Amino acid sequence: MSTVTAQGEAPVGESSIGDGPRLTYLVKRLEMAERARLEEVLQAYGVTLHQYTALSLLERRDGLSSAQLARRHFVSPQAMSQLISSLERDGLIRRTPDVAHRKVLRATLTDHGRNTLGSCHAAVDDLEQQMLADFTHDQEQEFRAALQRSLQGLAKSP
């Protein structure tokens, strides 16, 4: 059971509504640990986490503009412009003018980009397996479902 201070508040990191650490604290620690490990495994392929995310977005929807990628990646257009430039410089994507709007450049994965992304996916799969190594199959499915329900709960208007 969590301890309560003289002011009736749970210490930082502990929940006032249940036993143990706050869920938000655990989720943040998991996100930070996962992010650090992702950066680590992706570095072996010369790719940052932001680049991996952008490449993954292009894998699902090839031909996005820099502005579209920025919106889907939740970064500023300026930050995406720098990211796109580095991906193009490294030969992971190519940009071509849109047929209808010549000023709009559409980004597509190159063969090198697809190969690199495939290697990155395999490394991320290994990392996820490591993260879930102590879970049974049913626990993994429950965990996924709980995370999805949590996301849905936060998406609802207050």
DRENFIBA-987004 format. One record per atom (N, C-alpha, C): x, z, y; residue in three letters. Coordinates in steps of 0.05 Angstrom, whole numbers. Each point is the difference from the previous one (the first is absolute). Layout:
BEGIN
+--------+--------+--------+------+
!      u !      w !      v ! rest !
+--------+--------+--------+------+
!      X !      Z !      Y !  ALA !
...
+--------+--------+--------+------+
END
This chain:
BEGIN
+--------+--------+--------+------+
!      u !      w !      v ! rest !
+--------+--------+--------+------+
!     17 !      0 !    -24 !  MET !
!    -17 !      0 !     24 !  MET !
!     18 !      0 !     25 !  MET !
!     -9 !    -14 !     21 !  SER !
!     16 !     -1 !     24 !  SER !
!     -1 !     26 !     15 !  SER !
!     22 !      6 !     13 !  THR !
!      1 !     24 !     17 !  THR !
!    -11 !     -7 !     27 !  THR !
!    -10 !     21 !     13 !  VAL !
!    -12 !     -5 !     26 !  VAL !
!     14 !     18 !     20 !  VAL !
!      5 !    -10 !     24 !  THR !
!     14 !     15 !     21 !  THR !
!    -20 !     20 !     12 !  THR !
!     11 !     18 !     17 !  ALA !
!    -17 !     20 !     13 !  ALA !
!    -21 !    -13 !     17 !  ALA !
!      5 !    -25 !     10 !  GLN !
!    -19 !    -14 !     16 !  GLN !
!    -21 !    -15 !    -17 !  GLN !
!      1 !      3 !    -26 !  GLY !
!    -19 !    -12 !    -18 !  GLY !
!      6 !    -29 !     -6 !  GLY !
!     25 !     -9 !      6 !  GLU !
!      7 !    -28 !     -5 !  GLU !
!     20 !     -2 !    -23 !  GLU !
!     -2 !    -21 !    -16 !  ALA !
!     19 !     -4 !    -21 !  ALA !
!     27 !    -10 !     12 !  ALA !
!     23 !      8 !    -11 !  PRO !
!     25 !    -10 !     10 !  PRO !
!      1 !    -30 !     -2 !  PRO !
!     18 !    -12 !     16 !  VAL !
!      4 !    -29 !      0 !  VAL !
!      5 !     -9 !    -29 !  VAL !
!    -13 !    -21 !     -8 !  GLY !
!      4 !    -11 !    -27 !  GLY !
!    -18 !     13 !    -21 !  GLY !
!    -14 !     21 !      7 !  GLU !
!    -18 !     12 !    -19 !  GLU !
!    -29 !     -4 !      9 !  GLU !
!    -18 !     -4 !    -19 !  SER !
!    -27 !     -5 !      6 !  SER !
!    -16 !     26 !      4 !  SER !
!    -18 !     -1 !     19 !  SER !
!    -17 !     23 !      5 !  SER !
!    -25 !     -2 !    -16 !  SER !
!     -4 !    -22 !    -15 !  ILE !
!    -24 !     -4 !    -15 !  ILE !
!      4 !     -1 !    -30 !  ILE !
!     25 !      3 !     -9 !  GLY !
!      5 !     -1 !    -28 !  GLY !
!     27 !     12 !     -7 !  GLY !
!      7 !     -1 !    -25 !  ASP !
!     26 !     10 !     -9 !  ASP !
!     22 !    -20 !      5 !  ASP !
!     23 !     11 !      8 !  GLY !
!     24 !    -17 !      2 !  GLY !
!      2 !    -15 !     26 !  GLY !
!     19 !    -19 !      0 !  PRO !
!      5 !    -15 !     25 !  PRO !
!    -24 !    -18 !      8 !  PRO !
!     -1 !     -5 !     26 !  ARG !
!    -21 !    -18 !     10 !  ARG !
!      4 !    -28 !    -13 !  ARG !
!    -23 !    -12 !     -5 !  LEU !
!      1 !    -28 !    -11 !  LEU !
!     14 !    -19 !     19 !  LEU !
!     -5 !      3 !     26 !  THR !
!     13 !    -17 !     19 !  THR !
!     30 !      3 !      0 !  THR !
!      9 !     25 !     -5 !  TYR !
!     29 !      5 !     -2 !  TYR !
!     11 !    -14 !    -25 !  TYR !
!    -13 !      3 !    -22 !  LEU !
!      9 !    -13 !    -25 !  LEU !
!      0 !    -30 !      2 !  LEU !
!    -21 !    -11 !     12 !  VAL !
!     -2 !    -29 !      3 !  VAL !
!     23 !    -10 !     18 !  VAL !
!      6 !     14 !     22 !  LYS !
!     22 !     -7 !     18 !  LYS !
!     27 !      1 !    -14 !  LYS !
!      4 !     21 !    -16 !  ARG !
!     25 !      3 !    -15 !  ARG !
!      3 !    -22 !    -20 !  ARG !
!    -21 !     -7 !    -14 !  LEU !
!      1 !    -22 !    -19 !  LEU !
!      6 !    -26 !     14 !  LEU !
!    -13 !     -5 !     23 !  GLU !
!      4 !    -25 !     15 !  GLU !
!     29 !     -1 !      9 !  GLU !
!     11 !     22 !     10 !  MET !
!     28 !      0 !     10 !  MET !
!     20 !     -5 !    -23 !  MET !
!     -5 !     13 !    -23 !  ALA !
!     18 !     -3 !    -23 !  ALA !
!     -2 !    -29 !    -11 !  ALA !
!    -25 !    -10 !     -2 !  GLU !
!     -4 !    -27 !    -10 !  GLU !
!     13 !    -21 !     19 !  GLU !
!     -3 !      4 !     25 !  ARG !
!     11 !    -18 !     20 !  ARG !
!     30 !     -1 !     -1 !  ARG !
!     13 !     24 !     -2 !  ALA !
!     29 !      1 !     -2 !  ALA !
!     10 !    -14 !    -25 !  ALA !
!    -14 !      5 !    -23 !  ARG !
!      8 !    -13 !    -25 !  ARG !
!     -4 !    -30 !      1 !  ARG !
!    -22 !     -9 !     13 !  LEU !
!     -5 !    -28 !      2 !  LEU !
!     22 !    -13 !     16 !  LEU !
!      7 !     11 !     23 !  GLU !
!     22 !    -11 !     16 !  GLU !
!     25 !     -2 !    -17 !  GLU !
!      5 !     21 !    -16 !  GLU !
!     24 !      1 !    -17 !  GLU !
!      0 !    -24 !    -20 !  GLU !
!    -22 !     -3 !    -15 !  VAL !
!      0 !    -21 !    -21 !  VAL !
!     -1 !    -28 !     12 !  VAL !
!    -13 !     -3 !     23 !  LEU !
!     -2 !    -27 !     13 !  LEU !
!     27 !     -8 !     12 !  LEU !
!     16 !     19 !      9 !  GLN !
!     25 !     -5 !     12 !  GLN !
!     18 !    -17 !    -19 !  GLN !
!     -3 !      4 !    -26 !  ALA !
!     16 !    -15 !    -20 !  ALA !
!     -5 !    -30 !      2 !  ALA !
!    -23 !     -7 !     12 !  TYR !
!     -8 !    -29 !      2 !  TYR !
!      3 !    -10 !     29 !  TYR !
!     11 !     17 !     17 !  GLY !
!      4 !     -7 !     28 !  GLY !
!    -26 !     -1 !     16 !  GLY !
!    -20 !     15 !     -8 !  VAL !
!    -26 !      0 !     12 !  VAL !
!     -7 !     28 !      9 !  VAL !
!    -11 !      2 !     24 !  THR !
!    -11 !     26 !      9 !  THR !
!    -29 !      3 !     -9 !  THR !
!    -10 !     24 !      3 !  LEU !
!    -28 !      5 !     -7 !  LEU !
!    -19 !    -17 !     17 !  LEU !
!      6 !     -2 !     26 !  HIS !
!    -17 !    -17 !     17 !  HIS !
!      1 !    -29 !     -8 !  HIS !
!     24 !    -10 !     -8 !  GLN !
!      2 !    -27 !     -9 !  GLN !
!    -15 !     -4 !    -26 !  GLN !
!      2 !     19 !    -18 !  TYR !
!    -14 !     -2 !    -26 !  TYR !
!    -30 !     -1 !      5 !  TYR !
!    -10 !     16 !     18 !  THR !
!    -29 !      0 !      6 !  THR !
!     -8 !    -27 !     11 !  THR !
!     15 !    -11 !     19 !  ALA !
!     -7 !    -26 !     12 !  ALA !
!      1 !    -22 !    -22 !  ALA !
!     21 !      1 !    -16 !  LEU !
!      2 !    -20 !    -22 !  LEU !
!    -24 !      2 !    -19 !  LEU !
!     -7 !     24 !     -6 !  SER !
!    -23 !      5 !    -18 !  SER !
!    -26 !    -10 !     12 !  SER !
!     -3 !      3 !     26 !  LEU !
!    -24 !    -11 !     14 !  LEU !
!      0 !    -30 !     -2 !  LEU !
!     23 !    -12 !      4 !  LEU !
!      2 !    -30 !     -2 !  LEU !
!     -5 !     -9 !    -28 !  LEU !
!      8 !     16 !    -20 !  GLU !
!     -5 !     -8 !    -28 !  GLU !
!    -30 !     -1 !     -5 !  GLU !
!    -15 !     18 !     11 !  ARG !
!    -29 !      1 !     -4 !  ARG !
!    -14 !    -21 !     18 !  ARG !
!     11 !     -5 !     23 !  ARG !
!    -13 !    -19 !     19 !  ARG !
!     21 !    -15 !     15 !  ARG !
!     10 !    -21 !    -13 !  ASP !
!     21 !    -17 !     12 !  ASP !
!    -11 !    -14 !     25 !  ASP !
!     18 !     -5 !     19 !  GLY !
!     -7 !    -15 !     24 !  GLY !
!    -11 !     17 !     23 !  GLY !
!      4 !     26 !     -1 !  LEU !
!     -9 !     16 !     22 !  LEU !
!     18 !     -4 !     25 !  LEU !
!    -11 !      4 !     23 !  SER !
!     15 !     -1 !     24 !  SER !
!     13 !     27 !      5 !  SER !
!     19 !      1 !     18 !  SER !
!     13 !     25 !      6 !  SER !
!    -20 !     21 !     10 !  SER !
!    -19 !     -9 !     17 !  ALA !
!    -21 !     18 !     10 !  ALA !
!    -17 !     11 !    -23 !  ALA !
!     -8 !    -17 !    -18 !  GLN !
!    -16 !      9 !    -23 !  GLN !
!     16 !     20 !    -18 !  GLN !
!     25 !     -6 !     -4 !  LEU !
!     17 !     19 !    -15 !  LEU !
!      2 !     27 !     14 !  LEU !
!      3 !     -1 !     26 !  ALA !
!      3 !     25 !     15 !  ALA !
!    -25 !     17 !     -3 !  ALA !
!    -24 !    -12 !      2 !  ARG !
!    -25 !     15 !     -3 !  ARG !
!     -2 !     12 !    -28 !  ARG !
!      7 !    -16 !    -21 !  ARG !
!     -3 !     10 !    -28 !  ARG !
!     22 !     20 !     -7 !  ARG !
!     22 !      0 !     15 !  HIS !
!     22 !     18 !     -5 !  HIS !
!     -1 !     25 !     18 !  HIS !
!    -19 !      0 !     19 !  PHE !
!     -3 !     22 !     19 !  PHE !
!     24 !      4 !     17 !  PHE !
!     12 !    -21 !     10 !  VAL !
!     23 !      1 !     18 !  VAL !
!     -6 !    -17 !     24 !  VAL !
!     16 !      4 !     21 !  SER !
!     -4 !    -16 !     24 !  SER !
!      9 !    -29 !     -4 !  SER !
!    -11 !    -18 !     15 !  PRO !
!      9 !    -28 !     -2 !  PRO !
!     30 !     -3 !      4 !  PRO !
!     11 !     16 !     19 !  GLN !
!     29 !     -1 !      5 !  GLN !
!     16 !      9 !    -24 !  GLN !
!     -9 !     21 !    -13 !  ALA !
!     14 !     10 !    -24 !  ALA !
!     -1 !    -21 !    -23 !  ALA !
!    -24 !    -13 !     -2 !  MET !
!     -3 !    -20 !    -21 !  MET !
!     17 !    -24 !      6 !  MET !
!      2 !     -7 !     25 !  SER !
!     17 !    -23 !      8 !  SER !
!     29 !      4 !     -9 !  SER !
!     10 !     24 !      4 !  GLN !
!     27 !      7 !     -9 !  GLN !
!      2 !     -1 !    -30 !  GLN !
!    -20 !     10 !    -14 !  LEU !
!      0 !      1 !    -29 !  LEU !
!     -1 !    -29 !    -11 !  LEU !
!    -17 !    -16 !     11 !  ILE !
!     -3 !    -28 !     -8 !  ILE !
!     27 !    -15 !      4 !  ILE !
!     13 !      5 !     23 !  SER !
!     26 !    -13 !      5 !  SER !
!     20 !      8 !    -21 !  SER !
!      1 !     25 !     -8 !  SER !
!     19 !      8 !    -20 !  SER !
!     -6 !    -12 !    -28 !  SER !
!    -26 !     -2 !     -6 !  LEU !
!     -8 !    -12 !    -26 !  LEU !
!      7 !    -30 !      0 !  LEU !
!     -4 !    -13 !     22 !  GLU !
!      7 !    -29 !      2 !  GLU !
!     30 !     -4 !     -1 !  GLU !
!     15 !     17 !     15 !  ARG !
!     29 !     -1 !      0 !  ARG !
!     12 !      3 !    -28 !  ARG !
!    -13 !     18 !    -16 !  ASP !
!     10 !      6 !    -27 !  ASP !
!    -11 !    -20 !    -21 !  ASP !
!    -15 !    -20 !      9 !  GLY !
!    -10 !    -21 !    -18 !  GLY !
!    -22 !      9 !    -18 !  GLY !
!    -14 !     22 !      7 !  LEU !
!    -22 !     10 !    -17 !  LEU !
!    -27 !    -13 !      7 !  LEU !
!     -2 !     -9 !     25 !  ILE !
!    -24 !    -15 !      9 !  ILE !
!      8 !    -24 !     16 !  ILE !
!    -19 !    -17 !      4 !  ARG !
!      4 !    -23 !     19 !  ARG !
!    -26 !      0 !     17 !  ARG !
!      4 !     -9 !     25 !  ARG !
!    -23 !     -3 !     18 !  ARG !
!     -4 !    -29 !      7 !  ARG !
!    -25 !     -8 !     -1 !  THR !
!     -7 !    -28 !      8 !  THR !
!    -24 !      1 !     19 !  THR !
!      0 !    -19 !     18 !  PRO !
!    -23 !     -1 !     20 !  PRO !
!    -27 !     -4 !    -15 !  PRO !
!    -20 !     13 !     10 !  ASP !
!    -27 !     -3 !    -10 !  ASP !
!     -9 !    -29 !      8 !  ASP !
!    -15 !    -12 !    -18 !  VAL !
!     -8 !    -28 !      5 !  VAL !
!    -19 !     -2 !     24 !  VAL !
!    -18 !     19 !      3 !  ALA !
!    -20 !     -1 !     22 !  ALA !
!     11 !     12 !     26 !  ALA !
!     17 !     20 !     -2 !  HIS !
!     11 !     14 !     23 !  HIS !
!     31 !      0 !     -1 !  HIS !
!     12 !    -20 !     11 !  ARG !
!     29 !     -4 !     -3 !  ARG !
!     17 !     23 !      9 !  ARG !
!    -11 !     17 !     18 !  LYS !
!     16 !     23 !     10 !  LYS !
!      0 !     23 !    -21 !  LYS !
!    -19 !      0 !    -18 !  VAL !
!     -2 !     21 !    -20 !  VAL !
!     18 !     -7 !    -24 !  VAL !
!     18 !     18 !     -7 !  LEU !
!     18 !     -5 !    -22 !  LEU !
!    -10 !     16 !    -25 !  LEU !
!     -3 !    -14 !    -22 !  ARG !
!    -10 !     11 !    -25 !  ARG !
!     24 !      7 !    -18 !  ARG !
!      0 !     25 !    -10 !  ALA !
!     22 !      9 !    -17 !  ALA !
!     -7 !     -4 !    -29 !  ALA !
!     19 !    -11 !    -15 !  THR !
!     -4 !     -3 !    -29 !  THR !
!     26 !     10 !    -14 !  THR !
!     -4 !     10 !    -24 !  LEU !
!     23 !      8 !    -16 !  LEU !
!     16 !    -24 !    -10 !  LEU !
!     26 !      3 !      1 !  THR !
!     18 !    -20 !    -12 !  THR !
!      3 !      7 !    -30 !  THR !
!     13 !    -18 !    -15 !  ASP !
!      5 !      7 !    -28 !  ASP !
!     18 !     25 !     -2 !  ASP !
!     20 !      1 !     18 !  HIS !
!     17 !     24 !      1 !  HIS !
!    -17 !     25 !      6 !  HIS !
!    -19 !     -2 !     18 !  GLY !
!    -18 !     22 !      7 !  GLY !
!    -17 !      9 !    -23 !  GLY !
!    -11 !    -20 !    -15 !  ARG !
!    -16 !      7 !    -24 !  ARG !
!     17 !     13 !    -21 !  ARG !
!     24 !    -10 !     -5 !  ASN !
!     18 !     12 !    -20 !  ASN !
!      8 !     29 !      8 !  ASN !
!      7 !      3 !     25 !  THR !
!      7 !     27 !     10 !  THR !
!    -23 !     18 !     -2 !  THR !
!    -24 !     -9 !      8 !  LEU !
!    -24 !     17 !     -2 !  LEU !
!     -6 !      8 !    -29 !  LEU !
!      4 !    -19 !    -18 !  GLY !
!     -5 !      6 !    -29 !  GLY !
!     19 !     22 !     -9 !  GLY !
!     25 !     -1 !      8 !  SER !
!     19 !     21 !     -7 !  SER !
!     -7 !     27 !     13 !  SER !
!     -9 !     -1 !     25 !  CYS !
!     -9 !     24 !     13 !  CYS !
!    -24 !     12 !    -13 !  CYS !
!    -19 !    -17 !     -8 !  HIS !
!    -24 !     10 !    -15 !  HIS !
!      8 !     15 !    -25 !  HIS !
!     19 !    -11 !    -15 !  ALA !
!      9 !     13 !    -25 !  ALA !
!     12 !     27 !      6 !  ALA !
!     16 !      2 !     22 !  ALA !
!     13 !     25 !      7 !  ALA !
!    -22 !     20 !      9 !  ALA !
!    -20 !     -9 !     14 !  VAL !
!    -22 !     18 !      9 !  VAL !
!    -16 !      9 !    -24 !  VAL !
!     -5 !    -18 !    -19 !  ASP !
!    -14 !      7 !    -25 !  ASP !
!     15 !     23 !    -14 !  ASP !
!     26 !     -3 !     -2 !  ASP !
!     17 !     21 !    -13 !  ASP !
!     -3 !     26 !     15 !  ASP !
!      0 !     -1 !     26 !  LEU !
!     -2 !     24 !     16 !  LEU !
!    -28 !     14 !     -4 !  LEU !
!    -21 !    -16 !     -1 !  GLU !
!    -26 !     11 !     -5 !  GLU !
!     -2 !     12 !    -27 !  GLU !
!     12 !    -13 !    -20 !  GLN !
!      0 !     12 !    -27 !  GLN !
!     15 !     27 !      0 !  GLN !
!     21 !      1 !     14 !  GLN !
!     15 !     25 !      2 !  GLN !
!    -17 !     22 !     14 !  GLN !
!    -14 !     -7 !     21 !  MET !
!    -17 !     18 !     14 !  MET !
!    -22 !     11 !    -18 !  MET !
!    -10 !    -17 !    -18 !  LEU !
!    -23 !      7 !    -16 !  LEU !
!      8 !      8 !    -29 !  LEU !
!     26 !      4 !     -5 !  ALA !
!     10 !      5 !    -27 !  ALA !
!    -13 !     24 !    -13 !  ALA !
!     -7 !     20 !     15 !  ASP !
!    -11 !     24 !    -12 !  ASP !
!    -31 !     -1 !     -1 !  ASP !
!    -11 !    -23 !      6 !  PHE !
!    -30 !     -3 !     -1 !  PHE !
!     -8 !    -13 !    -26 !  PHE !
!    -22 !      9 !    -11 !  THR !
!    -12 !    -16 !    -22 !  THR !
!    -14 !    -24 !     13 !  THR !
!     -7 !    -19 !    -17 !  HIS !
!    -15 !    -24 !     10 !  HIS !
!    -25 !      9 !     15 !  HIS !
!    -15 !     19 !    -11 !  ASP !
!    -25 !      9 !     13 !  ASP !
!      6 !     14 !     26 !  ASP !
!     21 !     16 !      1 !  GLN !
!      8 !     13 !     25 !  GLN !
!      8 !    -20 !     22 !  GLN !
!     14 !    -21 !     -8 !  GLU !
!      8 !    -21 !     19 !  GLU !
!    -25 !    -13 !     11 !  GLU !
!    -19 !     -7 !    -17 !  GLN !
!    -25 !    -12 !      9 !  GLN !
!    -16 !     18 !     19 !  GLN !
!      0 !     26 !     -7 !  GLU !
!    -14 !     20 !     17 !  GLU !
!     14 !      2 !     27 !  GLU !
!     26 !      0 !      0 !  PHE !
!     16 !      2 !     24 !  PHE !
!     -6 !    -24 !     18 !  PHE !
!      0 !    -24 !    -11 !  ARG !
!     -6 !    -24 !     15 !  ARG !
!    -28 !      1 !     12 !  ARG !
!    -19 !      8 !    -16 !  ALA !
!    -28 !      2 !      9 !  ALA !
!     -2 !     21 !     22 !  ALA !
!     13 !     23 !     -3 !  ALA !
!     -1 !     21 !     21 !  ALA !
!     12 !    -10 !     26 !  ALA !
!     22 !    -15 !     -1 !  LEU !
!     12 !    -10 !     24 !  LEU !
!    -19 !    -20 !     13 !  LEU !
!    -12 !    -17 !    -16 !  GLN !
!    -19 !    -20 !     12 !  GLN !
!    -24 !     13 !     12 !  GLN !
!    -10 !     21 !    -13 !  ARG !
!    -23 !     15 !     12 !  ARG !
!      8 !     14 !     25 !  ARG !
!     25 !     11 !      1 !  SER !
!     10 !     13 !     24 !  SER !
!      2 !    -20 !     23 !  SER !
!     10 !    -24 !     -5 !  LEU !
!      1 !    -21 !     20 !  LEU !
!    -28 !     -7 !     10 !  LEU !
!    -18 !     -3 !    -18 !  GLN !
!    -28 !     -6 !      8 !  GLN !
!    -12 !     22 !     17 !  GLN !
!      6 !     25 !     -8 !  GLY !
!    -10 !     22 !     15 !  GLY !
!     10 !      0 !     29 !  GLY !
!     25 !     -6 !      3 !  LEU !
!     12 !      0 !     27 !  LEU !
!    -10 !    -25 !     17 !  LEU !
!     -8 !    -21 !    -14 !  ALA !
!     -9 !    -24 !     14 !  ALA !
!    -28 !      4 !     11 !  ALA !
!    -15 !     19 !    -10 !  LYS !
!    -27 !      5 !     10 !  LYS !
!      1 !     11 !     28 !  LYS !
!    -20 !     -8 !     16 !  SER !
!     -1 !     10 !     27 !  SER !
!     -8 !     29 !      0 !  SER !
!     12 !     16 !     18 !  PRO !
!     -6 !     29 !      1 !  PRO !
!    -28 !      5 !      9 !  PRO !
+--------+--------+--------+------+
END
